[in-house]
């Protein structure tokens, strides 16, 4: 059996719907879901999830059953630092380190912070709803596992349009862990990841047109946000890093220079005008100054700023070549 959780598109929380970009995301999503052989669709009662599902359901000529427990997980807790109500995730590391029982499957709902959100009862609403849903397909919960029988529909594919928080709660029940570990550590690619990938694809296309070997190429599949460019010589490599730095939102006036970085056998040149030092999601580039002079570019908080950095880098390289 397959259970597919789909988080809503970019939300407009003020009207519980989607932004213009969110509507585009939902439409593009429908082209992907059209390829799936879905047994049943389910949806949160909240507008942003229903709007996300609308294109898929219309294209498939289907309807989704509304399940109240699929709404965003609503169990605000008292923040130990501010004393104000807040969502029960996105805590700072110091709070997590001081509350290790949040990682204990049997104790986390009894943690003093979680008890302020009536966590045990709110968690059971979701897990009981999930178990009831799976029982329809012949999977019956027993302790930490599910029993199946000859009547179990092992080929079923169900799609749930819902939200980040409740997805982590549901997954924690299936995996027999605490949702805190998923809320804090599960990677759900946000919009910024797409921006970084688009920046890398643009870089690959521009640098390839300038005659440099790139990996991966713009049209090839990608599994991370890193783009490599083999410059074959030190001067274009330096100009590329200078261009990236000049397009940075921080320290754009700085000129990167190769230096003897501890732990490296060769001098390293780095360009990184980032808001957060060392942030790999922000536009940056670095390379050891040795043959074949391969540069590693990554990040880009927005495609527009990343594109600007790449064009500035290309301009500096072209100027170098002309001189």
Buried (B, 14 or more C-beta within 10 A) or exposed (E): BEBEBBBBBBBBEEEBBBBEEBBEBBBEBBEEBEEEEBBBBBBBEBBBBBBBBBBBBEEBEEEBEBBEBBBBBEBBBBBBEEEEEBBBBEBEEEBBEEBEBBBBEEEBBEBEBBEBBEBEEBBBBBBEBBBEBBEEBBBBBEEEEBEBEEEBBEEBBBBBBBBBBBBBBBBBBBEEBBBBBBBBEEEEEEEBBBBBBBBBBBBBBBBBEBEBBBEBEBEEEBEEBBBBBBBBEBEBBBBBBBBBBBBBBBEEEBEBEBEEBEEEEEBBBBBBBBEEEEEBBBBBBBBBBEEEBBBBBBBBBBBEBBBBBBBBBBEBBEEBEEE
